[in-house]
Amino acid sequence: MPFPLQGPIERFLQRRAIKRWRLAARASAKLDLATLDRKNEVAKKLLRHIGAFKLEADSRLALPRIGSTTFPQPPGTDWAWRPKPWRAPFAGVGIAPALSKMELTNELVIFHDCKRAEVSLRQDRNTRDTDLAPFSVALEVFHFTGSYLSLVIEIPQSSCEGLRKRHLIRLAALIEREQPTEIYARLNVKNGPNTEQLLLTLPSDAPEAMVEFDLAYSGLNEKRAERMWLDLMIEKPRMNKVTIRDLTLCRYPRADI
């Protein structure tokens, strides 16, 4: 049962309990030993429960808060987003085996062409002091004979509202690789019957990765932009584990020259 502290009765009882133990502490030097022993036993029982509560509370409050959208953004940013798998818990632990077109959430889908793939995809809670995202996504691959494996991230339609060719789309990610492997990011923008695609390689020399998709190099029809999604393509995924501890996107105009 939850421990309510919101109502006036609960707050009154809490104040009374605090006052009772404050007075007991002041009177402890004058109590007879039998009474002091009884009160000390009660205090030890309370301390065990209070200590357990404080340990759990401190641990949870020290973690990135669930739902957090906090991350560094360039000046002039007019749209920013952290996908749900890195922001909020979902119903379930993960998917294993992760077959092609299976969803971790409605914003993250796995695609591959291996019929007997030994692939798992799961969400983990971030616990490090340096983590900004509440959750991470771990992709683990054992046997794999396919020719491709990608994670597809569906981006909200709001990213296309007011989209212009002068915009840059920044992808920032924190990626840990168990074995060295290249990861490519492809931004797809559907505008009318056409889909513009911009492909970049994520840096692999450090976990922190940041790339900018420059829409000036696309054939974007600004009046017809309607959908955007991101492909993360992992090269030679066999016998590897890739943990994406954070992933964010933001949009901002190119600086005037």
Steps between C-alpha positions, in 0.01 A plus 500: 500500500640845413610725785283811460624834623277731302189539713465721810452199733816332371701820537367546855599144597844549350557824694381330819737205452794734440413703809465182710849380412648847542364512856617143562853596397501795739369285790725198438762611752240499780310178420534191719689217336198273445306772317809604306554139389141467373515826308840407358360174357218693331750753363719222353200346322404839356857568391514173303192596299602864464849395387360262238263769372778763486736264315240430230391865479858629469573241232194588291533874542866485394410339166389698195131566555259294292361715222802729495545702182807686625799505267735763348353689205665747260391866506195560282357150543132506403423129542660237724413143591619193690323183376276310739729193541763727661245708692228278647452135603298270278293192579750214494872444537598445139463273198701181439525383235449839337354412162483748215234771535453435872441812714666582828256793512299669227802728448767231463486207255772251405555390139729226368505222240631208708244219537675333795639807669602474864422860582362664812388856559420635842464816707720550809492759776796739493670530839824691445558848637581624149181369339245756382250254353293290741532188283732338247435253219721191466529299179673164538580280200643147494447287190422721197533420130288780356620789287357786708371593847352837586303675770232732363392794715171664411527877554191704601313685227572823687857480368365580151297803605679809370783286360727694263806421290698740716449266797761269648385183677745401772521140617685450828549156650700320765586157361709224655625219274623170641692445174603774253237546229381775271156650554337710229216746555260576216243777536190452284258784427184419307373797299215421268583200276873536568720404794821693557782298661815629667761245609778559753743278689494526879845556654632178651812619683303598814157417652377856443380546142355810336416561134303771320276438202501809279171525312656750258653198324162334454224552247250570776167648396436722802126521436450123496715369788277255686704224668849441631677188626852391582679176408793384713679237292750277679774343293609140575285464813590132563638420850466856620308709750412861431358708785349836410494684832339812358370628170363846427405710199467875467434744216645847458568743214840522336693807609489787254832571327 
